[in-house]
Amino acid sequence: MERIYLDHAATSPMHPQVIEVMMRMMQEDYGNPSSIHSFGREARQVLDRAREVMASSIGAIANEIIFTSGGTESDNHAIFGVARANQNKGKHIITSEIEHHAVLHACEELEREGFEVTYLPVNNEGVIEVDTVKKALRDDTILVTIMYANNEVGTIQPIAEIGKLLVNHQAVFHTDAVQAYGLLPIDVNEANIDLLSVSAHKINGPKGIGFLYCRKDISLPSRLFGGEQERKRRAGTENVPAIAGFLEAVKVSQQNRGAKSTHFQQLREMFLQTLIENGIKFKQNSSLAETLPHVLNLSFPGTNVEAMLVNLDLVGIAASSGSACTAGSIDPSHVLVAMFGKGDERLANSIRFSFGYGNTLEQAGVAGKEVSKIVQRFQA
């Protein structure tokens, strides 16, 4: 039985070039980047090169990139840093109901500290209306944090329009771009983004490494205390092998982004066509027109999500019910609740399939057939 991995939105397999680079770094370039001897200088060169490439990939400059342990730390650093640095200007924060829990739980913690948070609703396709942001803005709003694209249903948010709305406002604009980076063109200056979070393991890089873009004029105090790494914004010896792997993953993702997006769309279309040919009843949770090319969230009436996932796993297909960060939770997806309401049947029968590196059209067809067989048994 061939196992087919369709959960790339949760994490992606490391690219062979990434593994090769990391192995070489661990064996040869093991110096501390803060050391002044040749070993340290060689490690420092890796960091400098990575910072330049990652900055260039989003239209930023090198000293605006802060290396972190991943998306969660990047989100937390941005949200807590901005809130505490600007609380003398106000204590109002705007976010959305469909954010990743790294954002939502950070905002909830700030509420316990006395900040006020407005959680914006979305329409039934999972999109935040720009007008709702405009109406929520107040003179004392200090931070707006809206994800670039959703990890569960794939909807792309109107980030540039929101950024334009904030040009003459004191609020700092942060976006969690963990799912979008490497698949969508991003320019922080064109979109007026002040802070942006990225994680390497979503683009076939290693786990445990990411970056936070921070515009040079944004005050962002460190949340870790120790050395003076990352221009005093993030203490701790840098994870050089992981950063080198991250750099390679970024290079690969930037080189073939267009072809990769097209391939993922073809995989998605093959999968959907197979379901249709087998007469499967399903609903798509979001619009194909404004979603990430690799994410497909489907509702199968008459099925149960837990039983579906078990049956899929038995035939070697890896999928999920949403965010991997809430695996094992019996609560329905907060994203689908925001889109459809608490009583909607889709909360109990929706599956996320997400395509990625290594998937073939043949696999998409096979997966579609296996899903069809399972759904037919339930819908019968």
C-alpha positions in Angstrom: 0.0 0.0 0.0 1.4 3.4 -1.0 1.0 6.0 1.6 -0.1 9.4 0.3 0.6 12.5 2.3 -2.0 15.2 1.8 -1.4 17.2 5.0 1.3 19.7 3.7 -0.5 22.6 5.4 0.3 21.0 8.8 4.0 20.4 7.9 5.9 19.6 4.7 8.7 17.1 4.1 12.2 18.5 3.9 13.6 19.0 0.4 16.6 16.8 -0.3 18.7 19.9 -1.0 17.8 21.3 2.4 18.9 18.1 4.1 22.2 18.0 2.2 22.9 21.6 3.2 22.1 21.0 6.9 24.2 17.9 7.1 27.2 19.7 5.7 26.7 22.6 8.1 26.5 20.3 11.1 29.7 18.6 10.1 31.8 21.5 8.9 30.5 25.0 9.9 29.8 24.5 13.6 31.2 27.8 14.8 29.3 30.3 17.0 28.3 33.3 14.8 29.2 35.7 17.6 32.8 34.4 17.8 35.5 36.5 16.1 37.7 33.6 14.9 37.4 32.0 11.4 34.9 29.3 12.5 32.6 32.0 13.9 33.1 34.3 10.9 32.1 31.5 8.5 28.9 30.8 10.5 28.2 34.6 10.5 28.5 34.6 6.7 25.8 32.0 6.5 23.5 34.1 8.7 24.2 37.3 6.7 23.5 35.6 3.4 20.3 34.0 4.7 19.1 37.4 6.0 19.7 39.0 2.7 17.9 36.4 0.6 14.9 36.2 2.9 14.6 40.0 3.1 14.8 40.2 -0.7 12.0 37.6 -1.0 9.5 40.0 0.6 10.9 43.3 -0.6 12.6 44.1 2.7 16.2 44.9 3.8 18.5 42.5 5.6 18.5 44.1 9.0 14.7 43.9 9.2 14.8 40.1 9.5 14.8 38.5 13.0 15.4 34.8 13.1 13.0 33.0 15.5 12.1 29.4 16.4 9.1 29.5 14.0 5.7 30.9 13.4 4.4 30.8 16.9 7.4 32.8 18.3 7.3 35.2 15.4 3.6 35.9 16.0 4.1 36.2 19.8 7.1 38.5 19.5 5.2 40.8 17.1 2.0 40.9 19.1 3.4 41.2 22.6 6.2 43.4 21.5 4.0 46.0 19.8 1.3 45.9 22.5 3.7 46.6 25.3 5.8 49.1 23.4 2.8 51.2 22.4 0.4 50.9 25.3 0.9 54.5 26.2 -0.9 55.3 22.9 -3.8 53.0 23.5 -4.8 49.5 24.4 -7.0 48.5 21.5 -6.1 45.6 19.1 -7.9 44.3 16.0 -7.6 40.7 14.8 -10.0 38.2 13.2 -11.9 35.2 14.4 -10.0 32.8 12.1 -6.4 33.5 13.1 -4.0 30.8 14.0 -4.0 30.0 17.7 -0.6 31.6 18.0 -2.3 34.9 17.4 -5.6 34.2 19.1 -4.1 32.9 22.3 -1.6 35.8 22.4 -4.5 38.3 22.1 -6.4 36.5 24.8 -3.4 36.8 27.1 -3.2 40.5 26.4 -6.9 40.8 27.2 -6.1 39.4 30.7 -3.5 42.1 31.0 -6.1 44.9 30.3 -5.9 45.3 26.6 -9.1 45.4 24.5 -9.3 43.1 21.5 -11.8 43.2 18.6 -12.3 39.9 16.8 -13.5 40.6 13.3 -16.0 38.2 11.7 -15.6 36.7 8.2 -18.1 35.9 5.4 -19.1 32.3 4.6 -16.0 32.0 2.3 -13.7 32.9 5.2 -12.8 36.4 3.9 -12.5 39.5 6.1 -14.3 42.5 4.6 -12.1 45.6 4.5 -15.0 47.7 5.6 -15.3 45.7 8.9 -11.6 46.7 9.6 -12.4 50.3 8.8 -15.4 50.3 11.2 -13.4 48.7 14.0 -10.5 51.1 13.8 -10.3 53.6 16.7 -8.0 56.4 17.7 -6.6 54.2 20.4 -6.0 51.1 18.1 -2.3 50.2 18.3 -2.2 46.9 16.4 -4.0 45.2 13.6 -3.0 41.5 13.1 -4.6 39.7 10.2 -3.3 36.5 8.6 -2.3 36.6 5.0 -4.0 33.3 4.1 -5.9 30.8 6.3 -4.3 27.5 7.2 -7.6 25.5 7.4 -9.6 26.7 4.3 -6.9 28.5 2.4 -8.7 31.9 1.9 -6.4 34.8 1.0 -7.2 38.0 2.9 -7.2 41.5 1.4 -3.9 42.4 3.0 -2.9 45.2 0.6 -6.3 46.9 1.0 -6.0 46.7 4.8 -2.5 48.0 4.7 -3.6 50.9 2.6 -6.3 51.7 5.2 -3.7 51.9 7.9 -1.2 54.2 6.1 -2.2 57.3 8.1 -3.2 55.6 11.3 -0.9 54.9 14.3 -1.8 51.2 14.3 1.0 48.8 13.5 0.1 46.2 10.9 1.2 42.5 11.5 0.3 39.6 9.3 0.9 35.9 9.9 2.2 34.8 6.4 3.1 31.2 7.5 0.9 29.5 4.9 1.2 32.1 2.2 5.0 32.5 2.1 6.6 30.6 -0.7 3.4 30.3 -2.7 2.1 33.9 -3.1 4.1 37.0 -4.1 4.6 39.2 -1.1 6.0 42.7 -1.0 5.8 44.3 2.5 6.2 47.8 1.1 3.5 47.6 -1.5 1.1 46.1 1.1 2.2 48.5 3.9 3.0 45.6 6.2 5.0 46.5 9.3 5.6 42.9 10.7 5.3 39.6 9.0 5.7 36.0 10.4 7.2 33.0 8.5 8.0 29.4 9.4 10.5 27.2 7.5 8.7 23.8 7.9 5.8 25.0 5.7 8.1 25.4 2.7 10.0 22.1 2.9 12.5 23.5 5.4 13.4 22.3 8.9 11.1 22.6 11.9 12.1 25.0 14.7 13.2 27.9 12.6 11.4 30.9 11.2 11.7 34.7 10.8 9.9 37.8 11.8 10.1 40.7 9.5 10.1 44.0 11.5 10.1 47.3 9.6 13.1 49.3 10.7 11.1 52.1 12.3 9.0 49.8 14.5 9.8 49.6 18.2 10.0 45.9 19.1 11.6 45.1 22.5 13.2 41.7 22.9 11.1 39.0 24.7 14.3 36.9 25.5 17.1 38.3 27.7 20.7 37.2 27.3 23.2 38.0 24.6 22.9 40.7 22.0 22.0 38.5 19.0 19.7 39.7 16.3 20.5 43.3 16.9 19.4 42.9 20.6 15.9 41.9 19.5 16.2 38.1 20.1 18.8 36.8 22.5 20.2 33.3 22.1 22.9 31.6 19.9 21.5 31.3 16.4 20.6 27.9 15.0 23.0 28.1 12.1 22.3 24.6 10.5 18.5 25.3 10.6 19.0 28.8 9.2 21.2 27.3 6.4 18.4 24.8 5.7 15.8 27.5 5.8 17.9 29.6 3.3 18.0 26.6 0.9 14.2 26.1 1.2 13.6 29.7 0.5 15.8 29.6 -2.6 14.0 26.5 -3.9 10.6 28.0 -3.2 11.4 31.3 -4.9 12.9 29.6 -8.0 9.8 27.6 -8.9 7.0 29.4 -7.2 4.8 29.8 -10.3 5.3 26.2 -11.5 4.7 24.9 -8.1 1.4 26.8 -7.7 0.3 25.5 -11.1 1.2 21.9 -10.2 -0.7 22.2 -6.9 -3.8 23.5 -8.7 -3.6 20.6 -11.1 -3.4 18.2 -8.2 -6.4 19.8 -6.6 -8.4 19.7 -9.9 -7.5 16.0 -10.4 -8.7 15.2 -6.9 -12.0 17.1 -7.3 -12.6 15.7 -10.7 -12.2 12.1 -9.4 -14.8 12.8 -6.6 -17.2 14.2 -9.2 -16.7 11.3 -11.6 -17.6 8.9 -8.7 -20.8 10.8 -7.9 -19.6 12.0 -4.5 -21.7 14.7 -2.8 -19.5 17.4 -1.3 -19.3 21.1 -0.6 -16.2 23.2 -0.8 -15.5 25.4 2.3 -14.3 28.6 0.6 -14.0 29.7 -3.0 -11.3 28.2 -5.3 -10.8 31.6 -6.9 -9.3 33.3 -3.8 -7.6 30.5 -2.0 -4.1 29.1 -1.6 -3.4 26.7 -4.5 -2.6 23.7 -2.2 -5.4 23.8 0.3 -8.8 22.1 -0.2 -11.3 22.0 2.6 -14.3 19.8 1.8 -17.6 19.0 3.6 -19.0 15.5 2.9 -22.7 15.3 4.0 -23.6 12.2 5.8 -20.1 11.5 7.1 -18.2 12.0 10.4 -14.8 13.7 10.5 -13.2 11.4 13.1 -14.4 8.2 11.4 -13.3 9.6 8.0 -9.8 10.4 9.2 -9.4 6.9 10.7 -10.6 5.3 7.5 -8.4 7.5 5.4 -5.4 6.6 7.5 -6.2 2.8 7.2 -5.8 3.1 3.4 -2.6 5.2 3.7 -4.0 8.7 3.1 -2.9 11.5 5.5 -5.4 14.4 5.8 -6.7 16.4 8.7 -9.7 18.2 10.2 -7.9 21.5 10.3 -5.0 22.9 12.2 -2.5 20.4 13.4 -1.8 22.6 16.4 -5.2 21.5 17.8 -4.9 17.8 17.1 -6.8 15.6 19.5 -9.2 18.5 20.3 -12.9 17.5 20.4 -13.9 21.1 19.7 -15.1 22.0 16.2 -12.8 24.2 14.0 -13.0 27.8 15.1 -12.5 28.8 11.5 -15.5 26.8 10.3 -17.6 28.1 13.3 -16.7 31.7 12.2 -17.7 31.0 8.6 -20.9 29.0 9.1 -22.0 29.3 12.7 -22.0 26.8 15.6 -25.0 24.7 14.4 -23.8 24.0 10.9 -23.4 20.3 9.9 -20.1 21.2 8.1 -18.4 21.5 11.5 -18.7 17.7 11.9 -17.9 16.4 8.4 -15.2 18.6 6.9 -11.7 17.4 5.9 -8.7 19.4 4.8 -6.6 18.0 2.0 -3.4 19.9 1.4 -1.0 19.1 -1.5 2.7 19.7 -1.7 6.2 18.6 -2.7 6.3 15.0 -3.8 2.7 14.6 -4.7 1.9 13.5 -8.2 -1.2 13.6 -10.4 -1.4 9.8 -10.1 -1.5 10.1 -6.3 -4.2 12.8 -6.5 -6.3 10.4 -8.6 -5.7 7.4 -6.3 -6.5 9.5 -3.3 -9.7 10.8 -4.9 -10.8 7.2 -5.6 -10.1 6.0 -2.0 -11.9 9.0 -0.5 -14.8 8.3 -2.9 -15.0 4.7 -1.6 -15.0 5.7 2.0 -17.6 8.5 1.5 -19.8 6.2 -0.5 -19.9 3.8 2.4 -21.0 6.5 4.8 -23.4 8.2 2.4 -25.1 4.9 1.5 
